[in-house]
Every structure is written in structure tokens, then in C-alpha cells.
């Protein structure tokens, strides 16, 4: 039967099959040596309860790993000095404040002077200073570190010279750093989280310090979809999750809907360079033909029944559960696919970094497809070393596609019921119904129903590459196209190492191999058609060919890196009918059937001859041939019709001049 369908489709082979596609980012981390980064002065602070600090006062401390002197002043929002300490090298400097009773503001104004270089920022306590600082130590530490963000990033307070940055709050127990653009854990009370979530739900106002990973859409349709999805999130669950160190994040699907989830709170990792590779997953329909048998039944001679075909597409719930990224786009299929990609990655720390990086890109509807690492240091030569990371990514993604397709296909149940076993389900939508009858009188009529299958080629191809700076929190992210690589490296690396890192990154991009193992030098354009040198950039017009298993050549943008075949069930059904081999009549009944057939054949033959006679008569009349007309009249003498009344009148003679009685 497969050959039959192949033959039927030969006439439409010129048609272009409709393909579906999905985009996502894969992050490839580059191992840049620590000495390649620009070093700046970084300030961290911590707030902890101390038994040796009396109530209604606090201790201010300052220390540094460098001999650079600095002054720390703690003031209220209206610039009223509460305490100050002057560090001049050596052991930490400390000072005890006076009474805190009159300080009810929740924001501290911190002013620092680093060898005459001012650094000013605000510290949100989350409650009145008199309560937040009472009996506690507020300690500031100055150290030389790689820069935590690009110099232009305003999320991190910095000095005018951009040589000193506020790194953030350092947890006294875990050492985890919370950037200054987020609320430090001691200030993140339940009431504050609850109020921030109510403001977000009711007013659409986001508190970036409480919900740093959320981005509220501004256009009407997206904003409404955001609010609708937010209404399904429980306030108490938000408070509980955030107290367990998890952040609320939103993801926008291809259909425009939003889904919310909690991800582990990010950790400061120090500066990183990332290759942000944008991949496109394109599914191309291949062969179409019958698959598994879903029903067989038999009609006895002369029997009639009602047949109903019920598809898995009967309700919105079943449509969602049977959708797949190969042949449909739905919130359910995209969400399950991304979860499958995350599960395939297996490393929860890398998954968390991937979510954190992509949190602010939710409006683009691009998926987060994992985090990888180059297997060698940039300084040690990485040409070709990315193969294992990219191969692992391709394996994980194709495995996730296979699981997504298998899950959806297994749920695509099509049933065929007859009046003998038909049951009406409560709330079921109407299905296709037909009445069939076996008009044979001696043999059974058998039906074979098969569900139609569609084969797809899932093709993964790299369409774009960008470079990003990232230090663990989404606020530190800065992503630029490959053409702006030089500008980014000049701002974050030491000048002597810039050229080396630049060359190695371009080698890494150029070492991308397709599914046959070949590189594509034309993917990154470095020269104009006239030979003029250009800044390296991905050629948006670059394409590569993929040959499908059935011999077709498909041109796709970018570099094809992986391809797999998958078979999906569809809601189509094909049926074949055939007669039973056994006769159901005895010799006498069979003879009656044969005689009836002979009588019918004779009657049909007589009607054919009568039609021929009439045809000849019409031809003679049309030609006006008198000779043929006379011959036709002689051959086909008309039947004598006798008028019985006239016949009686002629044959009745009068008797004696009187009519007979």
C-alpha cells in the first residue's frame, strides 16, 4: 500500500512541502585566562548580627587586600551622617555608631573615597535602619578583581573613572554575591515580596530589585497575555520559592503566550566571554503513507452498520497533548521540548546559567537550548576544540526532538467504532459517521483501517553567532554582533591580550563543522566583493544544502549541523475492503443465483438489441433512404394492434335489416 500512495503522490512531487521551524540559543563559554581581564577595584559589603555589638547601635568596618586607603561614610537619604570609618592599610578599621533610634529610613546613602576617587551608591535595607542595623556589623571590603560588568553598564555603581565598581552584597556564610541592582537577602522579607508581586499582578508595575528576571511587555496584546498568565501564579508560592533562593522568570512561546517558572538564584561567576549561537530547527515533511492497523471488522452478506471515525483532535486538551515541534507549534509542545533539552543537558548548574542569561530575552520567543564550554583555553589554541561541545549539543537537541515526537505520536489515537461496539462518551465532540452495507449475498465483506503516518526530517542549522559578556547575573549581560567584537574586547580585556583572544574567537567560529564534517569559511564574511577588508560578520545570505533521504535537495540558511528522521502519526485514516474467500450458499441456492443472473443477462441483451433497432431507424429517417426504409419495415414488421370496439362493429351484421341483439 505504501507503493500505491507513493504512486498517487508522484503527480504532486513538484509541490513545496510546508516546513516548520523553531529558534533557540546555545551558549558556548570561552575559557579566557584571568590575567587577560581588566582588573578594577571592587567593593563588597556584608551585614551580619554580632553578639559584641550592643543593641541600638552598629559597627562599621572597612578592610582591603590592597594598601590603597579609602574612606567609608554611611548616611541617611537626606545626607545625615550616621557613621564613618577611614582605612589606611593594615588591619580592618572599625567604628561603633551612636544611638539608631531616630533613623527610620530604609535606604542608606553610602559615600566612599578611594584615594580621592569618589564612589557613591545606595543600600536598600528593606526595613527602618534603626531595626536593620541594630546589633549588627556592616563591613566593606575593597579588593582588586576582574571587572564584574562592562564599563558602560549602569546596573553596577562605579566611579567616574570606571576603575572602581560596587560588586555587591557578600553572604557571610556562603560567600554568594548579590549584585547591587538586586535586593540583598536580609532585606527580602515576606511582606516585601508579597507587596511587589501584588503590584506586578494588579498594576503591572515591576520591582526590578525583587523580580530581576522579569520583563513586563508594553504592547497591548503581549501585556494582556502576560497578565493572564500571571493570574495563575499563587502569591504564597512566590514568597516560599524566593525564600528558598529561587527566582521567578517568564518565557514567551512562539504563539505569544507566557509561562512562569522558578529557577535557582544566580551566582556571581566572574567575567565570562560567550559565543551565543542561534540555531534553527526546521522540520521538513518527507514520505506519507499508511502505518499501523487500527481496526478490522466484517460485514456478513446483506448486513448494514454505522461506522464512526474519532480523531485525537476532538478537543483543545487533546490537541495540546498531541502537538509536536515537528508538525505544529503550541505552548505545550514548545514547553515540553525546552524541558526535554534541559533534562538532556543534565548539568543543573549550566542549566541555571542558561536560564539566567536568557531571562531578559523572553520577548524574542527564542528558546534556551543549553550551555556548553570550549574544551581548551583561548590562550592555548582552541581551533576545532569546540567540536565536542557542539556535537554534545546536537546530540542533546536531537534526542529531545525524538522524545518530543515520540510523546506526541504515542498520544495520537484514532479510533474506528461500529454500531456494534459504539459508546458515547460524556462531553465528546461529534466525529465523522458513515453507513456502510455489504450488498453481497454469499460472501463476507472485510474492512482494514490503517492510520496514516508522516515522516519528517528534523534539520538543525546554525544561522547566527554573537559574542557576549556575562558574569553570572542577567544584569551583567551585554551581547553584540560579531562585527562589534573588537569594541567589546577593547572594553573588557587588557590591551596586550585583545588581538590574541580576537583571533582565537574567530578561529572558533570558523571551525564550525556541518553534519558531514566540513567547515564553511564563507559563513563569516571578512571581505567585501571588491576585496576590501571588513570587520568580521556573519553573512546573513549564507546557505547550505541538505539532501533528504528521498533525494530532494533543500536549501537552508546557515550551516546544517545535524539531521534526523522521525515518523509521526497523523489524524488521517485509509481503509481497504476485500471479499471473504468462502461461499455462504448451498448448491441449490447457488443455482438460483446463477439462473437469476442468466435471466438478468438475457433481459439486458434484449434491451441492447431494441436500442440498436431504434438507432437504425433514426439513421434511415435521417438519410431519407426509401429502399432501406422498406427493408426495415419488412424486417421489423410492426405489431398488429386491433381496436376491439371497431372489430366488434365490423363483425356484427344486421339480421333482416335489424341489428342483431
Number of C-alpha atoms within 10 A of each C-alpha: 11 12 9 10 13 14 11 11 13 9 9 9 10 8 7 8 10 9 15 16 17 18 20 20 22 22 28 22 21 23 18 20 14 14 11 18 21 18 19 16 22 21 24 20 22 20 22 16 14 15 10 11 16 15 16 18 20 28 24 24 22 24 25 23 12 12 13 15 17 21 17 22 18 21 19 19 15 10 12 12 14 19 17 21 22 19 20 17 16 12 11 16 17 18 15 17 18 12 15 19 13 9 17 14 16 18 18 24 20 19 18 22 16 18 11 10 14 16 21 17 16 17 20 22 21 20 18 18 21 20 19 21 24 21 20 23 23 19 20 21 16 24 18 15 19 19 23 29 25 21 17 11 14 12 15 21 21 23 20 12 10 16 16 25 24 22 25 25 24 22 18 12 7 7 12 15 20 22 25 21 20 20 23 23 16 16 16 20 15 15 11 15 21 15 13 18 25 15 14 17 19 11 10 16 13 18 17 14 16 21 19 21 25 20 18 18 16 11 8 9 11 17 15 15 16 25 18 15 16 19 11 10 15 10 17 12 11 20 19 13 16 22 15 11 13 17 21 19 21 22 27 23 22 18 11 17 18 23 19 16 12 16 19 19 19 22 18 19 14 15 23 21 22 24 24 22 19 21 24 23 23 22 25 20 22 17 16 19 20 21 20 11 14 14 15 15 13 16 20 18 16 14 15 14 13 14 18 17 17 19 22 18 20 13 12 9 11 15 19 17 19 25 24 25 25 28 19 16 18 19 19 17 23 22 16 19 23 20 16 20 24 24 15 18 21 12 12 12 12 17 22 19 25 22 25 26 25 21 22 20 20 21 18 15 18 20 26 26 28 27 25 23 19 22 16 16 16 20 14 11 16 20 20 17 17 23 18 14 17 19 15 15 22 18 15 21 24 22 16 22 24 20 17 24 23 17 18 21 19 11 15 21 17 20 16 21 17 17 12 9 8 12 9 8 7 6 7 10 12 12 13 10 14 11 11 13 14 18 15 14 14 18 19 21 21 16 14 15 20 20 22 19 20 18 18 23 20 24 22 27 25 24 22 22 21 20 23 23 22 25 23 23 24 20 22 22 20 18 18 15 16 23 17 15 20 15 10 20 22 15 16 23 21 15 14 9 17 18 15 14 22 16 13 19 23 16 15 21 23 17 19 22 20 18 17 9 10 12 15 17 12 13 25 21 18 18 13 10 8 6 8 8 11 11 14 17 20 20 16 13 9 16 17 15 14 18 10 18 13 8 8 11 11 11 12 19 18 26 26 24 20 21 18 16 17 17 20 21 25 22 16 15 20 14 13 11 13 11 14 15 9 9 11 14 13 9 8 9 12 14 12 11 15 12 12 12 12 12 12 12 12 12 11 12 12 12 12 11 11 11 12 12 13 11 11 14 15 12 13 16 12 9 10 11 11 11 10 16 17 11 11 15 12 10 9 10 9 8 6 6 6 8 8 8 8 9 10 10 9 8 8 11 12 10 9 7 7 8 9 9 6
